[in-house]
Amino acid sequence: MSALSKMTTRLAVAGFAAAAFMATSTAQAEWKPKGPISVMIGFAAGGGTDTQARLIAAELEKRKGWKIIPSNVSGRGGSVMARKLKKLPADGLSIGMAVTEPFGYGMIATKKAGYSLKDFTFIATTTSSQMGIVAKTDKGWKTFKDVIAAAKKGKVFKFAGMSPKHADINFLIEQKYGVKFNTVILRGGRKVMNAITAGDVDMGYGAGIQTKAVKAGKMVNLASGLGVRLKVSPNAPTLVELGIPHDIGAKFLFIAPAGIPADARKALADSIGGIINDPSTKASQFVTKNYGGPDVVTGAKLDALMQANVDDSKVLMKVMN
């Protein structure tokens, strides 16, 4: 073997050794929880947030071998869970799942929310709500324009929302069109859907939970609360198109107390995102069926999104005042 061949062989061996060392170091550097991970779900059992959290938890246990303990800490749209979570150790063993609203409008509108963005590390979003204004099909209204027309003739619609933000949006609609709604606030999309089904209200806001009923022809999305039209109801106008310049959609997300280690945040975000973006998982199939598909945002982009959510909420609050 020539000197050049020997040198080439030595370099190749050294290269393989370096690559093996780097791979071993990377594997050793990957964050692993030092105990069970508690996942506090900010809504009651059976809803979209709860279902996602539990499907993701099951898949995390399967893929990573981590022990995940989900529990429901419901109340005030996720705010009760947020207040409890912020006080827990920032070690990656305590995380929560909620939606973006209690960290935007809900936080600002409540003078004593008890927390701010600085109290949390935002890990990853999973999907976006398909926020729509929903009614039973047999009511005969095809779009929200039909509702406005009936309201202008004197009908006072009983209109269910899930948060004070929905009540404020309804007020803006009333002011723009010179109509009157009887707005009631119910805790959670399932309660809104149940009220619509029972005839207790004429219509209400649904964040995607209505999709199955819409596809079955039992309910109709009268308008989209997003900045774009709903995938399941492309003929329904957006509130923006109707002159209400606010996107009231929300994203589902995982959070942790402020200050969790960067490697823990990344490991959790990568693992959750990998599950949601994998179409073979039940979690991905669930969000695709009910919410139009995965929408994973992590890291600095997620931090910017949460701040933008706060900024837009302040604009809405200023209009209301």
Buried (B, 14 or more C-beta within 10 A) or exposed (E): EEEEEEEEEEEEEEEEEEEEEEEEEEEEEEBEBEEEBBBBBBBBEEBBBBBBBBBBBBBBEEEBEBBBEBEBBBBBBBBBBBBBBBEBEBBBBBBBBBBBBBBBBBBBBBEEBBBEBEBBBBBBBBBBBBBBBBBBBEBEBBBBBBBBBBBEEEEEBBBBBBBBBBBBBBBBBBEEBEBBBEBBBBBBBBBBBBBBEEEBBBBBBBBBBBBBBBEEEBBBBBBBBBBEBBEBBEEBBBBBBBEBEBBBBBBBBBBBBBEBEEEBBBBBBBBBBBBBBBEEBBBBEBBBEBBBBBBBBBBEEBBEBBEEBBEBBEEBBEEBE
